Amino acid sequence: MSATLRSVAGQDEASLLREIHNALHGLRFGAVEITVHNGQVVQIERKEKFRLQPPSGSKQP
């Protein structure tokens, strides 16, 4: 997992919504968590799960 520092000082609502949209983009399985402190969004965290399936025709143990 990696973290990216981004400045939120002076961000408007459109910028925050764009960041949330980016976190949701392409997410198939997982969660997006938005942390608010003193009425301001301070962190957007994306947790993604990858579902692995056995190749077709293989037997399960």
Long-range contacts (C-beta under 8 A, 24 or more apart in sequence): 8-40, 8-41, 8-42, 16-41, 19-44, 20-44
